[in-house]
Amino acid sequence: MTKAFASQGDMSDKTISFTEVGEGLYAFTAEGDPNSGVIIGDDSVMVVEAQATPRLAQKVIDCIRTVTDKPISHVVLTHYHAVRVLGASAFGAGQILMSEAARNMVVERGQEDWDSEFQRFPRLFQGHESIPGLTWPTTVFNGRMSVWLGQRRVDLLQLGRAHTAGDIVIHVPDANVMFTGDIVEYHSACYCGDGHFRDWGGTLDRIKAYGVDAIAPGRGDALVGRDMVDAAIENTRDFVTSTFRPVERIAARGGSLKQAWEAVRAECDPKFKDYAIYEHCLPFNVARAYDEARGIAHPRIWTAARDLEMWAALQG
């Protein structure tokens, strides 16, 4: 019998932190669970990442209300994944923003991703019955756009593909702080199931070129100070490279997915096995790396059925 995904047994509550990363800027973190960001403007608040359900989003709102009573006017979504977007309705924001590429991924695979992630990681869908449906943006953009929260400018930027094809980052110039979504992680495994391994490093280079003073990453602790920022960027790069490099070698000689899995474990376990969600991410990372190494440029859609087929193949 195929054993369950590691994440299906992860039901323990995580300790929430709400860390100031710049003036009026906060990172909501929870021990490797999906992070959210908060940007307080003159008259209103922008939230970055909406959590997986309205119930989980309420935890972010409760933290916001400890520092401001300003209304939440904008929700920005760095990509399309269900655990990031399905709680958006809780914020009551008039504007929901994402890249056009991310919206296209909602169209192409949003429901499939919801079904897949719900199967894989049930704890992240507390209160799932309150999700009103797929989250759709009110505004999309390509390349770059700026939002003004009174006198505070917030730049939304597509710096390249990495975690998904639709990734964006959010830069607040007056504080030199960035919210990177899952392009950058801190002591948490990168989920690469929709990733673009060959592009990821260049996207990290473009983030690094901003020389920001703090980052709220997609998962893990807030990164405050350039030393911590640079260390996290390079650690993320190492994780992605250490996953893809052994798979490339296996694929080049016509090896199997199971052989790729074993090669990645040999490379990554010694460095990353203690990272949050490592065991959860690994099979999906190997499967996507194996596809990309064999020339499948556009990530195949994960469905609840494909998840189980892949996992059975790795266990066989």
Residue pairs with C-beta under 8 A, 6 or more apart in sequence:
2 308
2 311
2 312
2 315
3 315
5 120
5 121
5 280
5 283
5 307
5 311
6 279
6 280
7 120
7 121
7 123
7 277
7 279
7 280
8 119
8 120
8 121
8 122
10 121
10 123
10 280
11 122
11 123
12 123
14 30
14 31
14 32
14 33
15 30
15 31
16 28
16 29
16 30
16 59
16 63
17 27
17 28
17 29
17 30
17 221
17 222
18 26
18 27
18 28
18 29
18 63
18 66
19 26
19 27
19 29
19 221
19 222
19 224
20 26
21 27
21 177
21 214
21 215
21 216
21 222
21 223
21 224
22 172
22 175
22 176
22 177
22 213
22 214
23 174
23 175
24 39
24 40
24 41
24 152
24 175
25 37
25 38
25 39
25 40
25 172
25 175
25 177
25 214
25 216
26 37
26 38
26 40
26 63
26 64
26 67
26 216
27 35
27 36
27 37
27 38
27 179
27 216
27 222
28 35
28 36
28 37
28 38
28 59
28 60
28 63
29 35
29 216
29 219
29 220
29 221
29 222
31 276
32 187
32 188
32 219
32 220
32 275
32 276
32 277
33 124
33 219
33 276
34 49
34 51
34 52
34 83
34 84
34 124
34 218
34 219
35 49
35 216
35 217
35 218
35 219
35 220
36 47
36 48
36 49
36 50
36 51
36 60
37 47
37 48
37 49
37 170
37 179
37 216
38 45
38 46
38 47
38 48
38 60
38 63
38 64
38 67
39 45
39 46
39 47
39 48
39 149
39 152
39 154
39 170
39 172
39 179
40 67
40 68
40 70
40 149
41 70
41 73
41 148
41 149
41 150
41 151
41 152
41 154
42 149
42 150
42 151
42 152
43 70
43 71
43 73
43 149
43 150
44 70
44 71
44 72
44 73
44 74
44 149
44 150
45 64
45 68
45 70
45 71
45 72
45 73
45 74
45 149
46 72
46 73
46 74
46 75
46 76
46 147
46 149
46 154
47 60
47 64
47 72
47 74
47 75
47 76
47 91
47 93
48 75
48 76
48 77
48 78
48 170
48 179
48 181
48 216
49 76
49 77
49 78
49 84
49 85
49 179
49 181
49 218
50 57
50 75
50 77
50 84
50 85
50 86
50 87
50 88
50 90
50 91
50 135
51 57
51 59
51 60
51 83
51 84
51 86
51 87
51 90
52 82
52 83
52 84
52 86
52 87
52 117
52 124
52 125
52 128
53 86
53 87
53 125
53 126
53 127
53 128
53 130
53 131
54 87
54 89
54 90
54 127
54 130
54 131
55 87
55 90
55 126
55 127
55 130
56 87
56 124
56 126
56 127
57 87
57 88
57 89
57 90
57 91
58 90
61 72
61 90
61 91
64 72
71 92
72 91
72 92
72 93
73 93
73 94
73 95
73 149
74 93
74 94
74 95
74 96
74 97
74 147
74 149
75 88
75 91
75 93
75 95
75 96
75 97
76 96
76 97
76 98
76 156
76 168
76 170
76 179
77 84
77 85
77 88
77 96
77 97
77 98
77 102
77 135
77 137
78 84
78 98
78 102
78 167
78 168
78 169
78 170
78 179
78 180
78 181
78 182
78 183
78 218
79 98
79 102
79 105
79 163
79 164
79 166
79 167
79 168
79 181
79 182
80 98
80 102
80 103
80 105
80 106
80 109
80 110
80 113
80 164
80 166
81 113
81 117
81 164
81 182
81 194
82 110
82 113
82 114
82 117
82 118
83 117
83 121
83 124
84 181
85 106
85 135
86 114
86 131
86 134
86 135
87 131
88 96
88 135
89 131
89 132
89 135
94 138
95 138
95 139
95 147
96 135
96 136
96 137
96 138
96 139
97 137
97 138
97 139
97 140
97 141
97 145
97 147
97 156
98 137
98 140
98 166
98 168
99 140
99 141
99 142
99 156
99 158
99 166
99 167
99 168
100 140
100 141
100 142
100 166
101 142
101 158
101 165
101 166
102 137
102 140
102 164
102 166
102 167
102 168
103 136
103 137
103 140
103 166
104 166
105 164
105 165
105 166
105 194
106 134
106 135
106 136
108 301
109 301
109 302
110 134
111 134
112 301
112 302
112 303
112 304
113 301
113 302
114 134
115 303
115 304
116 302
116 303
116 304
116 306
116 307
117 124
117 125
118 125
118 128
118 304
119 304
119 307
120 280
120 307
121 280
141 156
142 158
143 157
143 158
144 155
144 156
144 157
144 158
145 155
145 156
146 153
146 154
146 155
146 156
147 153
147 154
147 156
148 154
152 172
152 174
153 172
153 173
153 174
154 170
154 171
154 172
155 170
155 171
155 172
155 173
156 168
156 169
156 170
157 168
157 169
157 170
157 171
158 167
158 168
159 167
159 168
159 169
159 183
159 203
159 206
159 207
160 167
160 199
160 202
160 203
160 206
161 167
161 196
161 199
161 200
161 203
162 182
162 183
162 195
162 196
162 199
162 200
162 203
162 204
163 181
163 182
163 183
163 190
163 191
163 192
163 194
163 195
163 200
163 218
164 194
164 195
164 196
164 299
165 194
165 196
165 298
165 299
167 181
167 182
167 183
167 203
168 181
169 178
169 179
169 180
169 181
169 183
169 207
170 178
170 179
171 177
171 178
171 179
171 210
171 212
172 178
175 213
175 214
176 210
176 211
176 212
176 213
176 214
177 212
177 213
177 214
177 215
177 216
178 207
178 210
178 212
178 214
178 215
178 216
179 215
179 216
180 207
180 215
180 216
180 217
180 218
181 218
182 190
182 191
182 217
182 218
182 219
183 200
183 203
183 204
183 207
183 218
183 236
184 204
184 207
184 215
184 217
184 218
184 223
184 232
184 233
184 236
185 217
185 218
185 219
185 220
185 232
185 236
185 239
186 217
186 219
186 220
186 221
186 223
186 232
186 235
187 220
187 221
187 235
187 275
187 276
188 217
188 218
188 219
188 220
188 275
188 276
188 277
189 239
189 272
189 275
189 276
189 277
189 278
189 280
189 281
189 282
189 285
190 236
190 239
190 240
190 243
190 281
190 285
191 277
191 280
191 281
191 284
191 285
192 240
192 243
192 281
192 284
192 285
192 288
192 289
193 281
193 284
193 285
193 287
193 288
193 299
193 302
194 288
194 299
194 302
195 240
195 285
195 288
195 292
195 299
196 292
196 299
197 240
197 243
197 244
197 288
197 289
197 292
198 244
198 292
200 237
200 240
201 237
201 240
201 241
204 233
204 236
204 237
207 233
208 230
208 233
211 226
212 226
212 229
213 224
213 225
213 226
213 229
214 222
214 223
214 224
214 225
214 229
215 222
215 223
215 229
215 232
216 222
216 223
217 223
217 232
219 276
219 277
220 232
220 276
223 229
223 232
238 271
239 268
239 271
239 272
239 275
242 264
242 267
242 268
242 271
242 272
243 264
243 267
243 268
243 285
243 286
243 289
244 289
244 292
244 293
245 267
246 260
246 263
246 264
246 266
246 267
247 260
247 263
247 264
247 286
247 289
247 290
247 293
248 289
248 293
249 263
250 256
250 259
250 260
250 263
250 290
250 293
251 260
251 290
251 293
251 294
252 293
257 286
257 287
257 290
257 310
257 313
257 314
258 313
258 314
258 316
260 286
260 289
260 290
260 293
261 282
261 283
261 286
261 314
264 282
264 285
264 286
264 289
265 282
268 278
268 282
272 278
283 310
283 311
283 314
284 302
284 307
284 310
286 314
287 310
288 299
291 299
291 300
292 299
300 306
